[in-house]
């Protein structure tokens, strides 16, 4: 048998970009804060291939505050269309759990990419 925890947060980011280089290949500094609201919390056990609900994870912080910092690169195909690549570091400012004695501050590193079209 195994035990599986599933919890999800809805992220509401406030991100600022400062353009350092404004050419065909642009460089941006990126930073901001995100409010993360707990929207799903469940625990399941699996026995012989069947899942059974057990309950939820106690002590999770219902509101997590995270910060992010990164450097974005954007290649401008035209005035309206660009390709973006943004390596970003994210750190949770308040503890992940509200249980006494537990001070877990998760962090992550991600590379975000995509196209931007300016109207």
VENLINRA-V596898 format. One line per field, one symbol per residue. phi: phi as a letter, one per 20 degrees, with the letter a starting at -180 (. if undefined). A space follows every 50 residues. Layout:
phi->???
This chain:
phi->.bdcdcbcdeedecddcceecdcgdeccecbrcceddfdbbbccddclnd ecfdqceenfffcddcdcbacddcdefbfddbddccfcdccefdgfcefg ndcedfbbccddbrdccee
